[in-house]
Structures are given as structure tokens and as C-alpha cells.
Amino acid sequence: MSLFGTRRHAAPPLSAEGLLPGFDGATGWLNSPPLTPAGLLGKVVLVDFWTYTCINWLRTLAYVRAWAEKYEDQGLVVVGAHTPEFPFEREVDNVRQAVADLRVAYPVALDSNYAIWDAFSNRYWPAVYVADAEGRIRHHQFGEGQYEECEMVIKQLLGEAGSEAVGEDLVSVAPEGFEVQADWTNLRSPETYLGYEQAQNFAAELDGPRPYVVPDSLRLNDWALSGDWTIERGASVLNGADGGLAFRFHARDVHLVMGPRVRGTSVPFRVSVDGEPPGAAHGLDIDEAGDGTLSQQRLYQLIRQQGPITDRTFEITFLAPGVEAYAFTFG
């Protein structure tokens, strides 16, 4: 996908939003030694708050990665502040694996205790803050979109810092996999958590551990369990083999944050849509027959439809116990 062409662009008006708080609360760093505001003076700094299972952040990554690559030699430093949403995202090895798999080459501050998040008074994934060469935050963006505006801010601040090589062209990106933008026109299913603390639209009573049965029909955006599950505060946990999840959805893409309860183990699973193998509508993590393997604690893309989008019923069956399922997201 080519973005914005090569025409002349106008930068938005900017004001000072306070000084860059810094990263003193980081519990570790990847791809870099620790960075400080004092050490970054003279650089334009983009701080990107992320967590590796967040589909909203993943759909921004192609742009953030492209900016980091294009403007590094002109004086831009991108810092990814990884603030975990789910417990397994606090594990350094999981984040390190995600950094490698997602080709995140810029510095990453591990914000496992939310210290950086709180220093910025941040509340969102994704969130971008851009500071000028004097360490003043001049722009922020919460959520997806506004890529042209953000890049024009980067260019303006690099120009103010004395860079003469930024040019007028904006980046061109060709997102693939998780990074493809959502089909907003057809997206009618919301992010849905599977633990009792935030669960909505569950088609039964939230209790357990006990056996569950999927009802004969589900309303749009209802979900249900089959088999022996325990619904914990943040996740639904499968206690026996041949348990499953069902969701009545309306979206191009179906994603599920999940993983084996014990790191290093794996669980085979099978996906169907309206009772049939997904065929050409299979996502990155399954084949046309709907078969896949749960081997990491991460976001799995299970369905990406090619044709007309209608209300459909998604089902996933796990062939062994020891599964934690955290949240559905859609695109």
C-alpha cells in the first residue's frame, strides 16, 4: 500500500506539552543500553507505548518501523515503551521473542511496573508522544490512524533541530499479516475479554470450575464455552481435553490472545466457521482445514475472510488441556 504520495504537506500547529518524563522506571532494555532525556537532547524522540498482543498497536507498527528506519540518520530516536496488559507479557523472554518476530529493531524500554506509563500519565495502547530536540513533548496521538499528521510532526521537529535531509516524501508501507489495517466498514464485533473481571456477552453464568455447553444459538457478539473450564479473573482456563470457545462475530478478522498455561508446552487445536473448515478464510496461525498449534503466549490470527462479511459463528476446539484464553479482538 502506498501512503500519501509525494505532494507537499503542511504540518499541524504544535505547542509544548511538558518535558519528556524519561524512562527511570524501566525494568530493563532491549536493543539498546538505557536511554535518558539528558542523553537524548539534540534528538527528536518518538515514544511509542505498546504491548505485543495488542492488535490496535500491531496495525500501527509498519508506520513506526518505517519512521525509525527512514529518519534515524536525520536525528530521530524511536523508543518503544512495552507496558504489559496480560501477566505473561511481563516475562522478558516473551517480549524478547516478540521483538524478534515483529522486527522491532529500535530501543525498547521494559515497563513491567507501569512506571513509565504513569510518568507520562498515559492510558492507551497504542500511544505516541513526540519530543523535540530540547526535550519538550510537542505532539501526541492516541490510538490508530493520523499517520500523515504524525510523520509531518517528525519532519517539522527534525527541521527545527537543523536537519536538512528530511525531504517532502512520506513513507510508503505495505502492511502484511497482523499489520494490515482493519476493515472498519465491516467491523461490528468489539474486543471481548474472557476473564470474569471484564467479561461481557457471555452466554451463561460466570462461575466454575465446571462443565459448560455452547447453546444452540448465539446472538451477535455473544460467546460461550464448551467442556471443563475455570473462569479466572483475567482468563478462561481449560481443565480438560476437547474443550472449546464459540463466538458469533461480524468482522473480516478474528484474533484470540491465548497460550499454553505452562511455558514450553503445546496444544493442538481446530477452528471452524459455521461448522465448516475455514478454507480460504483461514488466518495466519491455522491452515485451510482449520488446524493449528498453540505453542506461545501471544495473539493468534485465526480467521481472515476474503469475501462478503456477514454474521458468522466461530468455534475453536482444543485437543488437550492447559490452555489460557484471554481476549478476542477483531479487524
C-alpha positions in Angstrom: 0.0 0.0 0.0 1.4 3.4 -1.0 0.7 6.1 1.5 0.1 9.8 0.7 2.2 10.0 -2.4 4.8 12.8 -2.8 2.8 16.0 -2.7 3.7 18.9 -0.3 2.2 18.5 3.1 1.5 21.0 5.9 2.5 20.2 9.5 -0.1 20.7 12.2 0.3 23.6 14.7 2.4 22.4 17.7 2.6 23.5 21.3 4.7 22.5 24.2 3.1 19.7 26.4 5.7 19.5 29.1 9.1 17.9 29.3 9.9 14.3 28.3 9.5 12.4 31.6 12.2 9.8 30.9 12.5 6.1 31.5 13.8 5.8 35.0 11.2 3.1 35.9 12.2 0.7 33.2 12.8 -2.8 34.4 15.2 -3.5 31.5 16.0 -2.6 27.9 16.1 -4.5 24.6 18.1 -3.4 21.5 19.8 -0.6 23.5 21.6 0.4 26.7 19.3 2.6 29.0 18.4 5.9 27.5 17.8 9.2 29.4 16.3 12.6 28.5 19.7 14.2 29.0 21.4 11.8 26.7 18.7 12.3 24.1 19.0 16.1 23.9 19.6 17.2 20.4 17.5 14.3 19.1 13.8 14.2 18.1 12.3 11.4 20.3 9.2 9.4 19.5 7.9 7.3 22.4 5.6 4.5 21.4 3.6 2.8 24.1 2.8 -0.8 23.1 2.2 -4.3 24.3 2.8 -7.2 22.0 -0.6 -8.8 21.9 -2.5 -5.5 21.1 -4.0 -5.7 17.6 -4.5 -1.9 17.6 -0.8 -1.4 18.2 0.2 -4.1 15.7 -1.7 -2.2 13.0 0.5 0.9 13.6 3.8 -1.0 13.6 4.5 -0.8 9.9 4.5 3.0 10.1 6.5 3.3 13.4 9.1 0.8 12.0 9.3 2.8 8.7 9.8 6.1 10.5 12.5 4.6 12.7 14.4 3.4 9.6 13.9 6.5 7.4 14.7 9.2 9.9 17.3 7.6 12.1 20.2 9.3 10.2 18.4 12.6 10.4 18.2 12.6 14.2 15.1 10.6 15.2 15.2 8.2 18.0 12.2 5.8 18.4 11.7 4.3 21.9 9.1 1.6 22.4 7.8 1.5 25.9 6.5 -2.0 26.4 3.8 -1.8 29.1 2.1 -5.3 29.6 -1.6 -5.8 29.6 -1.6 -9.6 30.4 0.6 -11.3 33.0 2.7 -13.3 30.5 3.7 -10.0 28.8 5.7 -9.2 31.9 8.1 -12.1 31.1 11.3 -10.8 29.4 11.7 -13.8 27.3 8.2 -13.4 25.8 8.9 -9.8 25.0 12.3 -10.6 23.5 10.7 -13.2 21.3 8.0 -10.8 20.2 10.7 -8.1 19.4 12.4 -10.6 17.1 9.3 -12.0 15.5 7.8 -8.5 14.8 11.1 -7.0 13.6 11.2 -4.3 16.2 14.8 -3.0 15.9 14.6 0.3 17.8 15.2 0.6 21.5 12.6 -1.0 23.8 12.2 0.1 27.5 10.5 -2.7 29.5 7.8 -1.0 31.6 6.7 -4.0 33.6 5.7 -2.0 36.6 3.9 0.8 34.7 6.4 3.4 36.0 6.9 4.9 32.5 3.2 4.7 31.8 2.4 6.6 34.9 5.2 9.2 34.3 3.6 10.1 31.0 0.1 9.9 32.6 -0.7 7.5 29.7 -3.8 5.4 29.5 -3.8 3.9 26.0 -2.3 1.3 23.7 -1.1 2.4 21.3 0.0 5.9 22.2 2.7 8.0 20.6 4.5 11.1 22.1 6.9 13.1 20.1 9.5 15.4 21.8 11.7 18.0 20.1 15.5 18.3 20.3 15.1 20.4 23.5 13.2 17.6 25.3 9.8 19.1 25.1 6.8 17.0 24.1 5.2 18.7 21.1 2.7 16.1 19.9 0.7 13.0 20.9 -1.5 10.5 19.2 -3.8 8.0 21.0 -5.0 5.0 19.0 -4.7 4.1 15.4 -4.6 6.5 12.4 -3.3 10.0 11.8 -0.1 8.6 10.3 0.4 11.5 7.9 0.0 14.1 10.7 2.4 12.3 13.0 5.1 12.0 10.3 4.7 15.6 9.4 5.4 16.5 13.1 8.5 14.3 12.9 9.7 16.2 9.8 8.9 19.6 11.3 10.8 18.9 14.5 13.8 17.4 12.7 13.8 20.6 10.6 13.7 22.8 13.7 16.7 20.7 15.0 18.7 21.6 11.9 18.3 18.6 9.7 18.3 19.4 6.0 17.8 15.9 4.6 14.2 15.1 5.6 12.7 15.9 2.2 9.0 16.1 1.4 8.1 12.5 0.7 6.3 10.4 3.3 6.9 6.8 3.9 5.3 4.1 1.8 4.4 0.9 3.6 2.9 -2.4 2.5 1.5 -4.0 5.7 1.1 -7.7 5.9 -0.3 -10.2 8.4 -1.3 -8.6 11.7 -0.2 -5.1 10.4 -2.9 -4.9 7.7 -5.4 -2.1 8.6 -8.8 -3.2 9.9 -11.8 -3.4 7.6 -13.6 -0.7 9.6 -16.7 -0.7 7.3 -17.5 -4.3 8.3 -16.2 -4.3 11.8 -19.2 -4.8 14.2 -17.6 -7.0 16.9 -15.8 -5.5 19.9 -12.7 -6.5 21.8 -14.0 -9.1 24.3 -12.3 -10.3 27.5 -12.6 -13.8 28.7 -12.0 -13.4 32.4 -14.7 -12.6 35.0 -13.3 -9.1 35.8 -14.1 -7.6 32.3 -16.2 -10.3 30.6 -19.2 -9.2 28.6 -21.8 -11.0 26.5 -21.0 -14.5 28.0 -23.9 -16.8 27.1 -24.1 -18.5 30.6 -23.4 -17.7 34.2 -19.8 -16.8 35.1 -18.9 -19.4 37.6 -16.8 -22.6 37.8 -14.8 -24.6 37.6 -17.5 -26.7 35.8 -18.5 -28.2 32.5 -20.0 -25.7 30.0 -22.1 -26.3 26.9 -22.5 -24.0 23.9 -26.2 -23.1 23.4 -27.9 -23.9 20.2 -27.8 -20.3 19.0 -25.7 -17.3 19.9 -26.7 -13.6 19.4 -24.2 -11.4 17.6 -21.1 -10.8 19.9 -22.2 -13.5 22.4 -19.5 -16.1 23.3 -19.7 -19.4 25.0 -17.5 -22.2 26.4 -17.7 -26.0 25.9 -16.0 -28.5 28.1 -14.5 -28.2 31.6 -13.2 -24.6 32.2 -12.4 -22.3 35.1 -13.2 -18.7 34.5 -10.4 -16.8 36.4 -10.1 -13.0 36.9 -8.3 -12.4 33.6 -8.7 -15.5 31.5 -10.7 -18.7 30.9 -8.6 -21.8 31.6 -9.3 -25.2 30.1 -9.1 -28.0 32.6 -9.7 -31.0 30.2 -9.2 -32.0 26.6 -11.8 -31.3 23.9 -12.9 -28.0 25.3 -13.7 -25.1 23.1 -14.8 -21.5 22.6 -17.6 -20.2 20.3 -18.2 -16.5 19.3 -20.9 -15.1 17.0 -19.0 -12.3 15.1 -19.2 -9.8 12.3 -15.7 -8.9 11.1 -13.1 -9.7 8.5 -10.5 -11.0 11.0 -10.8 -13.0 14.2 -7.9 -12.9 16.7 -7.5 -14.6 20.1 -5.0 -13.8 22.8 -4.1 -17.2 24.3 -1.3 -19.6 25.2 -0.4 -22.8 26.9 -0.6 -22.4 30.7 2.8 -24.0 31.1 5.5 -22.3 29.0 7.3 -24.6 26.6 4.3 -26.9 26.1 2.0 -27.0 23.1 -1.7 -27.8 22.5 -3.2 -28.7 19.1 -6.5 -27.0 18.1 -9.0 -26.9 15.3 -11.1 -23.9 14.1 -14.4 -23.9 12.2 -16.7 -21.2 10.9 -20.4 -22.0 10.8 -19.5 -25.6 11.5 -17.1 -26.0 8.5 -13.3 -25.7 8.0 -12.4 -22.1 7.2 -10.7 -22.9 3.8 -9.5 -19.7 2.2 -10.7 -17.7 5.2 -8.0 -19.2 7.4 -5.8 -16.8 9.3 -2.0 -16.8 9.7 -2.0 -19.4 12.5 -4.1 -22.1 11.0 -4.3 -24.0 7.7 -7.3 -24.4 5.4 -8.6 -27.3 7.4 -8.6 -25.1 10.5 -5.7 -26.9 12.2 -3.2 -25.1 14.4 -0.9 -25.5 17.4 -0.8 -23.3 20.5 2.9 -23.0 21.4 3.4 -19.4 22.6 1.6 -16.9 24.8 0.6 -14.3 22.2 -2.1 -13.1 19.8 -3.2 -15.7 17.2 -4.8 -14.7 13.9 -7.4 -17.4 13.2 -9.7 -16.0 10.6 -9.2 -13.5 7.7 -12.1 -13.6 5.4 -11.8 -12.8 1.7 -15.4 -12.4 0.6 -18.6 -10.7 1.8 -18.8 -10.2 5.6 -21.9 -11.4 7.4 -22.7 -12.7 10.9 -21.0 -16.0 11.4 -20.2 -18.4 14.2 -16.5 -19.0 15.1 -15.6 -22.1 17.1 -12.2 -23.3 18.3 -11.7 -26.8 19.9 -8.5 -27.6 21.9 -7.4 -31.2 21.9 -5.5 -31.1 25.2 -5.9 -29.2 28.5 -3.7 -26.4 29.8 -5.0 -23.5 27.7 -5.4 -19.9 28.9 -7.7 -17.7 26.7 -7.6 -14.0 27.4 -9.4 -11.9 24.8 -10.9 -11.9 21.3 -10.1 -9.0 19.0 -11.3 -8.3 15.5 -10.3 -6.5 12.4 
